[in-house]
Amino acid sequence: MCVALIGGIDRIGKHYLEEGAHAGVELRVFSQSEVNLVSKLKHVDAMVVFTNKVSHRAKIEAMKAAKANGIPVLLRHSCGVCTLRECLDCFKNNAACAA
């Protein structure tokens, strides 16, 4: 499973990747807006957007890619490793996650 993380804190990017590896998912971290973000997101299985640490432009592009490709998205205000862990568990267990 490949999950994209949009937003977050640059300095704990390593910890996000470690958490993804621990959960057994390929995690792609986009902590800043990037050129061609929509095309980079079209092959992921799920997305997590940390809304408090992301630009409006990156969030809009991510949501556009998700809608066009039928990718499930979890929007979370908190941007900690524990929040990411909860989101990854939710995707792995195909559970209905509370917003």
BELMOTA-V578549 format. One record per pair of residues at least 12 apart in sequence whose C-alpha atoms are under 10 Angstrom apart, sorted by sequence separation. I is the first residue (numbers start at 1). J is the second residue. D is the distance in Angstrom with one decimal. If there is no record, write none. Layout:
BEGIN
I,J,D
I,J,D
END
This chain:
BEGIN
5,17,9.8
16,28,9.3
17,29,7.7
28,40,9.6
75,87,9.4
16,29,7.8
28,41,9.1
49,62,8.2
74,87,7.1
48,62,9.6
49,63,9.1
73,87,9.6
74,88,9.8
13,28,10.0
14,29,9.5
47,62,8.3
13,29,7.2
28,44,8.7
47,63,9.1
59,75,9.7
74,90,9.4
3,20,8.5
13,30,9.2
27,44,9.3
74,91,9.2
2,20,9.4
13,31,7.9
26,44,9.3
31,49,9.8
47,65,10.0
73,91,9.5
10,29,9.4
26,45,9.9
27,46,9.9
28,47,9.4
29,48,9.7
30,49,9.6
31,50,9.2
47,66,7.8
72,91,8.7
10,30,9.2
11,31,9.8
27,47,9.6
38,58,9.2
41,61,9.4
42,62,9.4
46,66,8.3
8,29,8.4
9,30,9.9
10,31,6.2
32,53,9.0
33,54,8.0
37,58,7.7
41,62,7.3
44,65,10.0
45,66,9.6
2,24,9.5
3,25,6.9
4,26,8.4
5,27,7.0
6,28,8.5
7,29,7.7
8,30,8.1
9,31,6.6
10,32,8.4
31,53,8.0
32,54,7.0
33,55,7.0
38,60,9.7
39,61,9.8
40,62,9.7
41,63,9.9
42,64,10.0
43,65,9.7
44,66,9.2
77,99,9.9
1,24,7.9
2,25,5.8
3,26,6.2
4,27,5.8
5,28,6.0
6,29,6.3
7,30,6.0
8,31,5.4
9,32,9.2
31,54,7.0
32,55,7.5
33,56,9.2
34,57,9.8
35,58,9.8
38,61,6.0
39,62,9.8
41,64,9.9
42,65,6.2
43,66,9.9
51,74,10.0
52,75,9.8
53,76,10.0
54,77,9.9
74,97,8.3
76,99,7.5
1,25,5.2
2,26,4.6
3,27,5.0
4,28,4.7
5,29,4.8
6,30,4.9
7,31,4.2
8,32,8.4
30,54,9.2
31,55,9.2
33,57,7.3
34,58,7.7
37,61,6.9
38,62,6.4
41,65,6.5
42,66,7.4
45,69,9.6
46,70,9.2
47,71,7.1
48,72,8.7
49,73,7.3
50,74,8.6
51,75,6.5
52,76,8.0
53,77,8.1
74,98,9.3
75,99,7.4
1,26,6.2
2,27,5.9
3,28,6.3
4,29,6.0
5,30,6.0
6,31,5.8
7,32,6.4
32,57,10.0
33,58,5.2
36,61,9.1
37,62,7.3
38,63,8.9
40,65,9.1
41,66,7.8
42,67,10.0
44,69,9.3
45,70,9.0
46,71,5.4
47,72,6.3
48,73,5.7
49,74,6.2
50,75,6.2
51,76,5.9
52,77,5.2
53,78,8.5
54,79,9.9
74,99,7.6
1,27,8.6
2,28,7.5
3,29,8.7
4,30,7.3
5,31,7.5
6,32,7.8
7,33,8.5
32,58,7.5
33,59,8.8
38,64,7.4
39,65,7.7
42,68,8.4
43,69,8.4
45,71,6.1
46,72,5.1
47,73,4.7
48,74,4.9
49,75,4.9
50,76,5.0
51,77,4.9
52,78,6.7
53,79,7.1
6,33,8.7
31,58,9.2
34,61,9.9
38,65,5.2
42,69,6.3
44,71,7.5
45,72,7.4
46,73,6.0
47,74,6.4
48,75,6.0
49,76,6.2
50,77,5.5
51,78,7.5
52,79,7.2
30,58,8.9
33,61,9.1
37,65,8.5
38,66,8.6
41,69,9.1
42,70,9.2
43,71,9.0
44,72,9.6
45,73,9.5
46,74,8.3
47,75,8.5
48,76,7.4
49,77,8.2
50,78,6.4
51,79,8.0
33,62,9.9
42,71,8.2
49,78,9.6
50,79,5.4
38,68,9.6
41,71,9.2
49,79,8.8
50,80,8.9
6,37,10.0
48,79,10.0
50,83,9.2
50,84,9.0
6,41,9.9
48,83,9.8
49,84,9.6
4,40,9.4
5,41,9.9
48,84,7.7
4,41,7.1
3,41,9.2
4,43,9.6
48,87,7.2
3,43,9.4
4,44,6.5
8,48,9.9
47,87,9.2
48,88,8.6
2,43,8.2
3,44,5.7
4,45,8.1
5,46,8.9
6,47,7.4
7,48,8.5
8,49,8.2
9,50,9.3
46,87,9.9
47,88,9.5
2,44,5.2
3,45,5.8
4,46,6.5
5,47,6.0
6,48,6.2
7,49,6.1
8,50,5.8
46,88,9.2
1,44,7.9
2,45,5.3
3,46,4.9
4,47,4.8
5,48,4.9
6,49,4.7
7,50,5.2
8,51,8.3
9,52,9.9
10,53,9.7
48,91,9.9
1,45,6.2
2,46,6.9
3,47,5.5
4,48,6.3
5,49,6.0
6,50,6.3
7,51,7.0
8,52,7.9
9,53,6.8
47,91,9.3
1,46,8.2
2,47,8.8
3,48,7.4
4,49,8.3
5,50,7.6
6,51,8.4
7,52,7.9
8,53,5.1
9,54,9.1
46,91,7.5
7,53,5.2
8,54,6.8
45,91,9.2
6,53,8.7
7,54,4.4
6,54,7.0
7,55,7.7
6,55,9.5
7,58,8.1
6,58,7.6
7,59,8.3
6,59,7.4
6,62,7.5
5,62,9.8
4,62,9.4
20,81,9.7
27,88,9.6
19,81,7.2
23,85,7.7
16,79,9.9
18,81,9.5
19,82,8.9
22,85,9.3
25,88,8.1
16,80,8.5
17,81,9.6
20,84,8.4
24,88,9.3
15,80,9.5
16,81,6.1
19,84,7.8
20,85,7.8
23,88,7.1
15,81,7.0
16,82,9.5
19,85,6.7
23,89,7.6
25,91,10.0
12,79,9.9
25,92,8.7
3,71,9.9
5,73,9.9
12,80,8.7
13,81,9.4
16,84,7.4
20,88,7.6
24,92,9.1
3,72,9.9
4,73,9.5
5,74,9.8
6,75,9.6
8,77,9.9
12,81,8.3
16,85,8.8
19,88,8.9
23,92,8.5
3,73,9.7
8,78,8.7
9,79,7.2
8,79,5.4
9,80,8.4
7,79,7.9
8,80,7.8
8,81,9.5
8,84,9.8
5,84,8.5
3,87,10.0
3,88,8.1
1,88,10.0
3,91,8.9
1,91,9.1
1,92,8.3
END
